Amino acid sequence: MIANSPTNAALNRKRKPSPPSLSNPPSPSPPEPALKNSSPESNNQSTWAKVERRKSKKQKKTEAKVQNDKPPSLSFAGAELRKRKAPISVEEVRDVFLHLFADGAPTKFLVVENPRSILRAVLLLIPGVTPASVGASDPPVSSAYPIGISAGDKSKIPAINACYSHACPTRATGESTKMHSVLATILQSPISGEQKRKRLLERQQQKFSNDPSMYILDTPTMLDNGYPIPSYLGQGLELDPESLGSTNAWPAPAPVSQTRDNGWVETPAGSALPAGQAPKIVAIDCEMCETEDGKVLARVCAVDYNTEKVVYDQLVLPDKPVTDYLTQFSGITAEQLAPVTHKLADAQAGLLEIIDGNTILLGHSLENDLRALKLAHPRCIDTSIIYKHPRGAPYKPGLKWLAQKWLNRDIQVRVGGHDPEEDARACLDLLKKKLKEGPDFGVFKQDVESIFERLTKSNGRHGKGATSAVIDHGNPRAWHGAKATSAVACQSDDQVVTGVLEAAQNHDFVFGRLLGLSQALGWTAPRTQPGSDTPAALPPPEVDPSAVEDAYAAINGHISTIHKGLPAGTVLCIMSGNDDPRIMSGLNAKKARWDGYMRERKKPEDVPQSEWWTMEEGRLLEDVTERAKRGLAFFCLVR
């Protein structure tokens, strides 16, 4: 029989199934509509044509009502995904939610029926979810077609298999040897042509000024970036600890209450300066050591802007025994601190003798220095804010990169650690450069905006503007959640789950991130500077198997809890974002060290052979980077 011929059998084996439906529980996808004029009879030469009568307004309203009464549904666009030669991008996943709640166009890979009936959506970023963890095989590198994830004993996260029928392969953005932040890609979107013209007009109308006061941070910006606020600015020394998360730790440490009782001081309020008198500017930089209480002050250096002289430089003895001098970063050794008797209170008193409420304090990520000093000051300029990262917010540029880029100066290259005087002088020169060249100097023209800002100002499908919430580790209000309607700082995945469920009751779009699995796998590590181009070396690949199993069980419970607690009609999307980044990160760290040796003009024979960078490692780095960019996306509609 023809039906059983080898040729037809082979074709049948190659034919992919119909696009899966993403309703919950999964249901068959509706048949794809036939193309118009597909029959031979339609190609005849008849000159007759049927003229359709124009529909009345009443008919149109009735049809629209019927359409709106239909329940919403999601399904993958099988025809589109079959012909693709690469997985869907992270940007395309983001665009699904901009289509649902803002002014975004429909995505080609996902069919959304009756989107007006979808009132809420939750997007969870869960690094560590892989095909193997849900009992599936790795999809082909170039495939965008969804892979089935039927329930079975192989899955380590059965809650995903219970909620979803398919996983769609995704690919993170990046370069051949670097992967861009999935978080930043999801939470930023390109601006419209109208917005571009508006920004250009604003830049043209911006007045040039060499007054440093124009760069002083206002109170909301200080709060958003985790600065301690003096009581006379209205916040008080008993400031809510939730607003004090540091932007320079990942995840952020537990905030410390800002009170006089635990050693905090504030600069007295200043008075109006006489006409024509310029404010005093002092650049400060601090170095820290590790104690059982975390990082504490070990040295502070202050340099005057006008005289360029060091006006204060003092080693500080921590109150608790030092557990790690962090010499490779701080330059502090046990021998240096051994004879020191100055304590934190002495350093505070010394600084308050040379600054007052009118003084402008200058630094890079200055909030960290002020926290180490336990000092609240009203007038601050931060070079990590007045200068911008090439990739835009939420990234911040590193001081070393800024000095090399804009001052043509290499800093922080000493083997023995950082020099706070060197860093303070770099901040001084960066401010002088900014005042000389103007506000646009060191600002990359980024034609992107936060998706939360776009949601708020958009005439979306559900009226004027959409509400949004960010539930994340650390202090999202100080970083990627600055433009969201609500931002909840969390210290654990349990808190994230609680926050997501609460926010989903009264927000249109909710973003949450669960990091427990990636931390157990060793995929997530603290970063010294968010957005820094120099990767931090991740922990060794060895992980605790029992901790990993516990993490899988915890993630499984979290997903199940969230799915059961969401209102009906909510889109629940889970993204893994990327695959294992550890080898990529380790190779990039090694390459960065090698590049540092070359900048120092070291000869290969003066570098340990284990630190040499080879062509084979270069090719391996490209291969593992491509692997690390792979991810999965799951979509379902909660019933």
KOLTIVEX-801896 format. One record per residue (C-alpha): residue in one letter; chain; x, y, z. Coordinates in steps of 0.1 Angstrom, whole numbers, plus 5000, padded with zeros to 4 digits. Each point is the difference from the previous one (the first is absolute). Layout:
<pts>
PT   rest   kette      x      y      z
PT      A       A      X      Y      Z
...
</pts>
This chain:
<pts>
PT   rest   kette      x      y      z
PT      M       A   5000   5000   5000
PT      I       A   5011   5035   4993
PT      A       A   4993   5011   5036
PT      N       A   5026   4975   5012
PT      S       A   5027   5008   4975
PT      P       A   5035   5008   5014
PT      T       A   4999   5034   4985
PT      N       A   4967   5010   5016
PT      A       A   5009   4983   5033
PT      A       A   5032   5021   5002
PT      L       A   4980   5031   4992
PT      N       A   4975   4992   5028
PT      R       A   5029   4995   5024
PT      K       A   5014   5034   4992
PT      R       A   4967   5018   5001
PT      K       A   4997   5020   5033
PT      P       A   4968   5001   5020
PT      S       A   4975   5028   5000
PT      P       A   5009   5030   5021
PT      P       A   4992   4993   5037
PT      S       A   4974   5018   5019
PT      L       A   5011   5017   5032
PT      S       A   4968   5000   5020
PT      N       A   5000   4984   5034
PT      P       A   4994   4971   4999
PT      P       A   5014   4996   4965
PT      S       A   4975   4996   4972
PT      P       A   5004   4993   4963
PT      S       A   5009   5030   4978
PT      P       A   4974   5013   4977
PT      P       A   5006   4991   4964
PT      E       A   5019   5025   4979
PT      P       A   4978   5019   4976
PT      A       A   5002   4990   4963
PT      L       A   5015   5025   4976
PT      K       A   4976   5019   4979
PT      N       A   4996   4990   4963
PT      S       A   5019   4968   5006
PT      S       A   4978   4978   4979
PT      P       A   5005   4995   4962
PT      E       A   4965   5013   4993
PT      S       A   5009   5033   5014
PT      N       A   5024   5006   4972
PT      N       A   4975   5000   4972
PT      Q       A   4994   5030   4978
PT      S       A   4965   5008   5012
PT      T       A   4992   5037   5001
PT      W       A   4972   4996   5025
PT      A       A   5008   5012   5035
PT      K       A   4978   4998   5032
PT      V       A   4996   5034   5016
PT      E       A   4996   4999   5038
PT      R       A   4975   5024   5015
PT      R       A   5017   5024   5025
PT      K       A   4993   4990   5035
PT      S       A   4979   5024   5021
PT      K       A   5013   5015   5033
PT      K       A   4976   4977   5019
PT      Q       A   5014   4969   4983
PT      K       A   5036   5011   5007
PT      K       A   4992   5006   5037
PT      T       A   4983   4967   5003
PT      E       A   5029   4982   4984
PT      A       A   5025   5018   5022
PT      K       A   4979   4991   5031
PT      V       A   5000   4963   4990
PT      Q       A   5038   5002   4994
PT      N       A   5005   5016   5034
PT      D       A   4979   4974   5017
PT      K       A   5022   4972   4987
PT      P       A   5025   4988   5026
PT      P       A   5037   5010   4993
PT      S       A   5025   4974   4988
PT      L       A   5037   4997   4992
PT      S       A   5016   4978   4974
PT      F       A   5034   4998   4983
PT      A       A   5000   5010   4963
PT      G       A   5011   4967   4986
PT      A       A   5005   5011   4964
PT      E       A   5022   5030   5011
PT      L       A   5021   4980   5024
PT      R       A   5006   4971   4975
PT      K       A   5017   5023   4975
PT      R       A   5022   5018   5025
PT      K       A   5037   4993   5001
PT      A       A   5006   5013   5035
PT      P       A   4982   4998   5034
PT      I       A   4977   5029   5010
PT      S       A   5019   5029   5016
PT      V       A   4995   5013   5035
PT      E       A   4988   5032   4985
PT      E       A   4971   4982   4983
PT      V       A   4989   4985   5034
PT      R       A   5000   5036   5014
PT      D       A   4980   5012   4971
PT      V       A   4971   4976   5009
PT      F       A   4993   5020   5031
PT      L       A   5004   5034   4982
PT      H       A   4974   4987   4975
PT      L       A   4976   4990   5028
PT      F       A   5003   5031   5022
PT      A       A   5016   5028   4979
PT      D       A   5002   5010   4964
PT      G       A   5022   4971   4988
PT      A       A   4992   4981   4968
PT      P       A   4990   4964   5001
PT      T       A   5029   4976   5001
PT      K       A   5004   4975   4971
PT      F       A   5009   4970   5020
PT      L       A   4970   5000   5024
PT      V       A   4963   5003   4990
PT      V       A   4979   5018   5026
PT      E       A   4963   4997   4995
PT      N       A   4977   5027   5015
PT      P       A   5029   5018   5019
PT      R       A   4975   5025   5015
PT      S       A   4988   4973   5023
PT      I       A   5034   4995   5015
PT      L       A   5001   5023   5030
PT      R       A   5033   4990   5016
PT      A       A   5033   4984   4993
PT      V       A   5029   4987   5021
PT      L       A   5035   4995   4987
PT      L       A   5024   4980   5021
PT      L       A   5037   4998   4993
PT      I       A   5014   4968   5014
PT      P       A   5036   4993   4990
PT      G       A   5010   4964   5003
PT      V       A   4970   4985   4982
PT      T       A   5013   4978   4971
PT      P       A   4985   4974   4976
PT      A       A   5015   4973   5022
PT      S       A   4984   5014   5031
PT      V       A   4965   4996   4985
PT      G       A   5008   4965   4985
PT      A       A   5005   5012   4964
PT      S       A   5028   4997   4975
PT      D       A   5020   5029   4989
PT      P       A   4985   5016   4969
PT      P       A   5021   5005   4969
PT      V       A   5021   5032   5001
PT      S       A   4982   5016   4971
PT      S       A   4965   4989   5010
PT      A       A   4972   5023   5011
PT      Y       A   4973   4973   5001
PT      P       A   4986   4993   5034
PT      I       A   5011   4967   5017
PT      G       A   4975   4978   5018
PT      I       A   5003   4996   5038
PT      S       A   4976   4973   5009
PT      A       A   4998   4990   5036
PT      G       A   5024   4973   5011
PT      D       A   5024   4987   5026
PT      K       A   5030   5018   4983
PT      S       A   4988   5035   5009
PT      K       A   5016   5016   5030
PT      I       A   4974   5028   4999
PT      P       A   4967   4981   4994
PT      A       A   4980   5032   5007
PT      I       A   5012   5013   4967
PT      N       A   4989   4969   4982
PT      A       A   4966   5002   5017
PT      C       A   4995   5037   4990
PT      Y       A   5015   4999   4965
PT      S       A   4999   4977   4970
PT      H       A   5029   5015   4980
PT      A       A   5032   5020   5005
PT      C       A   5011   5025   4973
PT      P       A   5038   5003   4994
PT      T       A   5013   5035   5005
PT      R       A   5034   5017   4994
PT      A       A   5015   5028   5021
PT      T       A   5016   5030   4983
PT      G       A   5038   5007   5001
PT      E       A   5032   4998   4981
PT      S       A   5021   4971   4989
PT      T       A   5017   4998   5034
PT      K       A   4976   5018   5023
PT      M       A   4963   4996   5009
PT      H       A   4980   5031   5008
PT      S       A   4979   5001   5031
PT      V       A   4967   4982   4995
PT      L       A   4985   5021   5027
PT      A       A   5008   5033   4983
PT      T       A   4989   4987   4966
PT      I       A   4966   4990   5014
PT      L       A   4994   5032   5019
PT      Q       A   5010   5025   4973
PT      S       A   4984   5007   4967
PT      P       A   5009   5023   4970
PT      I       A   4983   5034   4999
PT      S       A   4978   5012   4972
PT      G       A   5011   5024   4973
PT      E       A   4979   5027   5017
PT      Q       A   5018   4994   5033
PT      K       A   5034   5002   4982
PT      R       A   4991   5034   4985
PT      K       A   4988   5012   5034
PT      R       A   5033   4989   5017
PT      L       A   5020   5017   4973
PT      L       A   4981   5033   5005
PT      E       A   5005   4998   5037
PT      R       A   5038   4996   4995
PT      Q       A   5001   5029   4976
PT      Q       A   4981   5022   5025
PT      Q       A   5022   4990   5030
PT      K       A   5020   5030   5011
PT      F       A   5037   4996   5005
PT      S       A   5013   5008   5035
PT      N       A   5032   4995   5018
PT      D       A   4983   5002   5034
PT      P       A   5006   4967   5018
PT      S       A   4968   5005   5020
PT      M       A   4980   4989   4970
PT      Y       A   5013   4964   5006
PT      I       A   4991   4998   5036
PT      L       A   4976   4970   5006
PT      D       A   4965   5009   5010
PT      T       A   4984   4981   5029
PT      P       A   4979   4975   4978
PT      T       A   5032   4991   4981
PT      M       A   5019   4995   5032
PT      L       A   4973   4978   5014
PT      D       A   4998   4980   4968
PT      N       A   5037   4994   5001
PT      G       A   5001   4990   5037
PT      Y       A   5015   5032   5014
PT      P       A   4996   5007   5037
PT      I       A   4979   5032   5004
PT      P       A   5005   5027   5027
PT      S       A   4970   5005   5023
PT      Y       A   4995   5036   4990
PT      L       A   4992   4989   4964
PT      G       A   4968   4986   5014
PT      Q       A   5008   4963   5002
PT      G       A   5016   4998   5034
PT      L       A   5028   4979   5014
PT      E       A   4974   4973   5007
PT      L       A   4996   4995   4962
PT      D       A   4981   4969   4990
PT      P       A   5027   4974   4996
PT      E       A   4983   4986   4969
PT      S       A   5011   5031   4981
PT      L       A   5036   4996   5010
PT      G       A   5010   4970   4978
PT      S       A   5034   5003   4984
PT      T       A   5002   5001   4962
PT      N       A   5035   4987   5000
PT      A       A   4994   4965   5014
PT      W       A   4983   4972   4983
PT      P       A   4979   4989   5017
PT      A       A   4999   5030   5023
PT      P       A   5009   4994   5037
PT      A       A   4973   5005   5026
PT      P       A   4996   5037   5006
PT      V       A   5012   5016   5033
PT      S       A   4978   5024   5018
PT      Q       A   5013   5036   4998
PT      T       A   4999   5012   5036
PT      R       A   5022   5020   5023
PT      D       A   5001   4972   5024
PT      N       A   5019   4977   4977
PT      G       A   5027   5026   4991
PT      W       A   4984   5020   4972
PT      V       A   5007   5038   4997
PT      E       A   4988   5027   4976
PT      T       A   5015   5031   4987
PT      P       A   4983   5031   5015
PT      A       A   4977   5018   4977
PT      G       A   5017   5027   4979
PT      S       A   4989   5037   4995
PT      A       A   4999   5021   4968
PT      L       A   5035   5009   4987
PT      P       A   5008   5036   4993
PT      A       A   4995   5011   4964
PT      G       A   5028   4990   4978
PT      Q       A   5015   4975   5025
PT      A       A   5005   4965   4985
PT      P       A   4993   4970   5022
PT      K       A   5029   4979   5013
PT      I       A   5003   4966   4983
PT      V       A   5018   4971   5016
PT      A       A   5005   4966   4984
PT      I       A   5000   4970   5023
PT      D       A   5007   4963   4996
PT      C       A   5000   4973   5026
PT      E       A   5015   4965   5002
PT      M       A   4984   4972   5020
PT      C       A   5009   4968   5018
PT      E       A   4978   4970   5008
PT      T       A   4988   4993   5036
PT      E       A   4973   4978   5015
PT      D       A   4977   5030   4995
PT      G       A   5008   5003   4963
PT      K       A   5022   5026   4982
PT      V       A   5011   5028   5022
PT      L       A   5021   5031   4996
PT      A       A   5038   4995   5001
PT      R       A   5013   5032   4982
PT      V       A   4986   5033   4989
PT      C       A   5016   5026   4977
PT      A       A   4987   5035   4991
PT      V       A   5014   5023   4973
PT      D       A   4991   5037   4995
PT      Y       A   4987   5009   4966
PT      N       A   5016   5034   4997
PT      T       A   5034   4994   5016
PT      E       A   5002   4963   4989
PT      K       A   5017   4994   5034
PT      V       A   4992   4971   5023
PT      V       A   4981   5015   5029
PT      Y       A   4993   4967   5019
PT      D       A   5015   4965   4998
PT      Q       A   4996   4977   5029
PT      L       A   5001   4962   5007
PT      V       A   4971   4989   5022
PT      L       A   5000   4971   5024
PT      P       A   4967   4980   4998
PT      D       A   4981   4993   5032
PT      K       A   4999   4963   4993
PT      P       A   5029   4976   4991
PT      V       A   5008   5000   4963
PT      T       A   4992   4968   4982
PT      D       A   5013   5010   4966
PT      Y       A   5021   5031   4992
PT      L       A   4989   4998   4963
PT      T       A   5035   5011   4992
PT      Q       A   4997   4994   4963
PT      F       A   4973   5027   4999
PT      S       A   5006   5022   5030
PT      G       A   5038   4999   5002
PT      I       A   4996   4996   5038
PT      T       A   5022   4975   5018
PT      A       A   5001   4988   5036
PT      E       A   5033   5017   5005
PT      Q       A   4986   5034   4990
PT      L       A   4971   4997   5024
PT      A       A   5019   4986   5029
PT      P       A   5012   5034   5015
PT      V       A   4968   5019   4991
PT      T       A   4978   5013   5028
PT      H       A   4976   5023   4980
PT      K       A   4965   4987   5001
PT      L       A   4970   5008   4979
PT      A       A   4989   5028   5023
PT      D       A   5034   5016   4996
PT      A       A   4997   4999   4962
PT      Q       A   4966   5015   5001
PT      A       A   5012   5028   5022
PT      G       A   5030   5006   4978
PT      L       A   4978   5004   4969
PT      L       A   4975   5022   5017
PT      E       A   5028   5024   5007
PT      I       A   5007   5006   4963
PT      I       A   4964   4998   4986
PT      D       A   4967   5017   5008
PT      G       A   4965   5000   4987
PT      N       A   5010   5021   4970
PT      T       A   5029   4978   4990
PT      I       A   4995   4978   4969
PT      L       A   5013   4964   5006
PT      L       A   5011   4983   4968
PT      G       A   5006   4963   4994
PT      H       A   4993   4970   4979
PT      S       A   4970   4980   5013
PT      L       A   5004   5023   5029
PT      E       A   4971   4984   5019
PT      N       A   5024   4971   5009
PT      D       A   5026   5023   5015
PT      L       A   4974   5019   5020
PT      R       A   4986   4968   5013
PT      A       A   5035   4989   5010
PT      L       A   5004   5033   5018
PT      K       A   4965   4999   5014
PT      L       A   4997   5036   4988
PT      A       A   4969   5017   4986
PT      H       A   5008   5030   4978
PT      P       A   4975   5022   4980
PT      R       A   5021   5011   4970
PT      C       A   5016   4971   4979
PT      I       A   5013   4996   4965
PT      D       A   5004   4964   4987
PT      T       A   5022   4993   4970
PT      S       A   4982   4967   4995
PT      I       A   4968   5020   4994
PT      I       A   5011   5031   4981
PT      Y       A   5020   4977   4976
PT      K       A   4982   4972   4982
PT      H       A   5007   4964   4991
PT      P       A   5001   4993   4962
PT      R       A   4970   4977   5003
PT      G       A   4980   5025   5020
PT      A       A   4980   4995   5032
PT      P       A   4998   4980   5021
PT      Y       A   5037   4995   4996
PT      K       A   5025   5023   5017
PT      P       A   5035   5006   4987
PT      G       A   5030   4990   5020
PT      L       A   5025   5026   5012
PT      K       A   5029   4981   4984
PT      W       A   4982   5000   4966
PT      L       A   4990   5037   5003
PT      A       A   5036   5010   5007
PT      Q       A   5014   4981   4971
PT      K       A   4972   5011   4976
PT      W       A   4997   5037   5008
PT      L       A   5033   5008   5018
PT      N       A   5023   4977   4980
PT      R       A   5013   4988   5034
PT      D       A   5005   4965   5014
PT      I       A   4990   4997   5036
PT      Q       A   4996   4971   5024
PT      V       A   5028   4980   4983
PT      R       A   5021   4995   5031
PT      V       A   5005   4964   5011
PT      G       A   4997   5011   5036
PT      G       A   4965   5013   4998
PT      H       A   4982   5034   4993
PT      D       A   5014   5033   5011
PT      P       A   4971   5022   5014
PT      E       A   5020   5032   4992
PT      E       A   5003   4989   4963
PT      D       A   4963   4992   4998
PT      A       A   4990   5034   5017
PT      R       A   5022   5019   4975
PT      A       A   4984   4982   4971
PT      C       A   4966   5011   5012
PT      L       A   5013   5036   5002
PT      D       A   5013   4999   4965
PT      L       A   4968   4984   4986
PT      L       A   4979   5028   5015
PT      K       A   5024   5027   4986
PT      K       A   4997   4983   4966
PT      K       A   4962   5000   5003
PT      L       A   5000   5037   5009
PT      K       A   5023   5009   4971
PT      E       A   4983   4979   4973
PT      G       A   4963   5004   5011
PT      P       A   4972   4978   5012
PT      D       A   5000   4977   4969
PT      F       A   5036   4990   5005
PT      G       A   5003   4964   5010
PT      V       A   4963   4993   4993
PT      F       A   4993   4974   4974
PT      K       A   4969   5008   4980
PT      Q       A   4980   4969   5009
PT      D       A   4967   4997   4981
PT      V       A   4985   4977   5026
PT      E       A   4977   5004   5030
PT      S       A   4987   4979   5029
PT      I       A   4971   4979   4991
PT      F       A   4983   5011   5032
PT      E       A   5002   5036   4988
PT      R       A   4986   4990   4967
PT      L       A   4971   4981   5017
PT      T       A   4992   5030   5022
PT      K       A   4997   5025   4972
PT      S       A   4985   4978   4974
PT      N       A   4964   5001   4987
PT      G       A   4999   4962   5004
PT      R       A   4972   4976   4995
PT      H       A   4985   5006   5034
PT      G       A   4999   5038   5001
PT      K       A   5025   5027   5008
PT      G       A   5032   4984   5013
PT      A       A   5006   4966   5015
PT      T       A   5011   4993   5036
PT      S       A   5032   4979   5006
PT      A       A   5019   4985   5029
PT      V       A   5035   4987   5004
PT      I       A   5006   4974   5027
PT      D       A   5037   4992   5002
PT      H       A   5030   4993   5022
PT      G       A   5020   5030   5012
PT      N       A   4985   5035   4995
PT      P       A   4982   5001   4966
PT      R       A   4988   5035   5006
PT      A       A   5037   5011   4998
PT      W       A   5006   4983   4967
PT      H       A   4977   4983   4974
PT      G       A   4968   5006   5019
PT      A       A   5004   5038   5003
PT      K       A   4972   5007   4975
PT      A       A   4976   4973   5011
PT      T       A   4967   5009   5019
PT      S       A   5012   4978   5029
PT      A       A   5034   4985   5009
PT      V       A   5004   4975   5028
PT      A       A   5035   4992   5014
PT      C       A   5005   4964   5010
PT      Q       A   5026   4979   5017
PT      S       A   4988   4966   4990
PT      D       A   4980   4981   4974
PT      D       A   4973   4995   5026
PT      Q       A   4995   5037   5003
PT      V       A   5000   5003   4962
PT      V       A   4972   4974   4998
PT      T       A   4979   5019   5026
PT      G       A   5006   5033   4982
PT      V       A   4991   4987   4966
PT      L       A   4967   4986   5012
PT      E       A   4991   5032   5019
PT      A       A   5009   5022   4970
PT      A       A   4982   4979   4975
PT      Q       A   4967   5009   5017
PT      N       A   5001   5036   4991
PT      H       A   5027   5005   4973
PT      D       A   4998   4994   4962
PT      F       A   5035   4988   4996
PT      V       A   5022   4984   5027
PT      F       A   5037   4991   4996
PT      G       A   5017   4977   5025
PT      R       A   5033   4982   5002
PT      L       A   5008   4968   5019
PT      L       A   5038   4995   5006
PT      G       A   5001   4970   5024
PT      L       A   5006   4974   4973
PT      S       A   5026   5020   4981
PT      Q       A   5018   5007   5033
PT      A       A   5000   4963   5009
PT      L       A   5013   4991   4966
PT      G       A   5028   5026   5003
PT      W       A   4986   5020   4971
PT      T       A   4994   5032   5019
PT      A       A   5028   5018   5019
PT      P       A   5004   5034   5016
PT      R       A   5012   5028   4977
PT      T       A   5022   5029   5011
PT      Q       A   4984   5024   4975
PT      P       A   4967   4994   4982
PT      G       A   5005   5003   4963
PT      S       A   5038   4999   5001
PT      D       A   5016   4987   4968
PT      T       A   5025   4980   5020
PT      P       A   4983   4968   5010
PT      A       A   5003   4988   5036
PT      A       A   5015   4965   5004
PT      L       A   4972   4976   5010
PT      P       A   5004   4973   5026
PT      P       A   5017   4967   4989
PT      P       A   4977   4976   4982
PT      E       A   4998   4977   5030
PT      V       A   4967   5004   5018
PT      D       A   4983   4982   5029
PT      P       A   4977   4974   4984
PT      S       A   4977   4999   5030
PT      A       A   4996   5038   4999
PT      V       A   4992   4998   4963
PT      E       A   4973   4974   5006
PT      D       A   4985   5022   5028
PT      A       A   5001   5029   4976
PT      Y       A   4981   4980   4973
PT      A       A   4974   4991   5026
PT      A       A   4996   5036   5012
PT      I       A   4997   5014   4965
PT      N       A   4974   4973   4992
PT      G       A   4980   5011   5030
PT      H       A   5003   5037   4992
PT      I       A   4987   4995   4964
PT      S       A   4971   4979   5012
PT      T       A   4991   5025   5027
PT      I       A   5001   5029   4976
PT      H       A   4979   4982   4973
PT      K       A   4973   4991   5025
PT      G       A   4999   5034   5015
PT      L       A   4996   5021   4968
PT      P       A   4966   5014   4989
PT      A       A   4983   4982   4971
PT      G       A   5009   5015   4967
PT      T       A   5036   5008   5009
PT      V       A   5028   4993   4976
PT      L       A   5028   4982   5019
PT      C       A   5033   5000   4981
PT      I       A   5032   4984   5014
PT      M       A   5034   5008   4984
PT      S       A   5033   4983   5008
PT      G       A   5019   5027   4981
PT      N       A   5032   4981   4994
PT      D       A   5019   4968   5006
PT      D       A   5030   4993   5022
PT      P       A   5023   5031   4998
PT      R       A   5028   4988   5022
PT      I       A   5025   4989   4974
PT      M       A   4994   5031   4979
PT      S       A   5004   5022   5031
PT      G       A   5032   4983   5011
PT      L       A   5015   5003   4965
PT      N       A   4991   5036   4997
PT      A       A   5016   5007   5034
PT      K       A   5032   4983   4989
PT      K       A   4999   5020   4967
PT      A       A   4995   5032   5020
PT      R       A   5031   4992   5021
PT      W       A   5020   4993   4970
PT      D       A   4990   5032   4983
PT      G       A   5010   5018   5033
PT      Y       A   5035   4984   4997
PT      M       A   5003   5012   4964
PT      R       A   4990   5036   5010
PT      E       A   5027   4999   5026
PT      R       A   5024   4990   4972
PT      K       A   5010   4968   5017
PT      K       A   5018   4974   4980
PT      P       A   4985   4965   4998
PT      E       A   5029   4985   5019
PT      D       A   4992   5023   5029
PT      V       A   4965   4987   5002
PT      P       A   4992   4965   5015
PT      Q       A   4994   4976   4972
PT      S       A   4966   4990   5015
PT      E       A   4989   5036   4994
PT      W       A   5009   5001   4963
PT      W       A   4971   5005   4976
PT      T       A   5001   4977   4970
PT      M       A   4981   4999   4966
PT      E       A   4985   4967   5011
PT      E       A   4985   5017   5031
PT      G       A   4987   5028   4977
PT      R       A   4981   4975   4979
PT      L       A   4988   4981   5031
PT      L       A   4987   5033   5014
PT      E       A   4979   5007   4969
PT      D       A   4986   4964   5001
PT      V       A   4990   5002   5037
PT      T       A   4986   5035   4996
PT      E       A   4977   4988   4973
PT      R       A   4989   4972   5023
PT      A       A   4995   5023   5029
PT      K       A   4976   5022   4980
PT      R       A   4975   4971   4997
PT      G       A   4968   5002   5021
PT      L       A   4964   4989   5002
PT      A       A   4967   5019   5002
PT      F       A   4967   4985   5012
PT      F       A   4966   5016   4995
PT      C       A   4966   4991   5014
PT      L       A   4967   5016   5008
PT      V       A   4988   4993   5035
PT      R       A   4964   4987   5000
</pts>
